[in-house]
Amino acid sequence: MDWSHYRFRALWALPAPPAAVYDALERAEDYPGWWPQVREVTRTDDTSGVITIRSVLPYAMTFTAREVLRDRAAGVLEVAMSGDIDGWARWTVTPRGGGSLARYEQVVDVNKPLLRRLAVPGRPFFRANHWLMMRSGRRGLTAHLAGGHQAV
């Protein structure tokens, strides 16, 4: 088993229509305004940018995200990532009740040297760190969609 390989999934039930959720998720450069752990997004061209994230643990990760798929009709946004992490991430937004369900899937290999050295003992902490980041992102997006301030 490669201890630096991760597969993450998250489901966000959101009280907004799918189109509004999709619109917010496709504007990655706005993420730092509502998702505190997304520290910086710098567009490099129309389909890619450099993203820096940091959650509870004292390390930041920087990677390039390049658009692979943008399908508004299917509600799908997918990027390929390279840098401190290599792999892909995908949002799929579907209707749910009077709102939306945003499904997040990510498969990555961690390249950051410190995290690779700590891969075995740190794995449960890294997974918890990701879970906390996703929880905060859901809260922040919910507030953003309601016209409020970012959540922490």
Secondary structure, 3 states (H helix, E strand, C coil): CCCCEEEEEEEEEECCCHHHHHHHHHCHHHHHHHCCCEEEEEEEECCEEEEEECCCCCCCEEEEEEEEEEECCCCEEEEEEEECEEEEEEEEEEEECCEEEEEEEEEEEECCHHHHHCHHHHHHHHHHHHHHHHHHHHHHHHHHHCCCCCCC
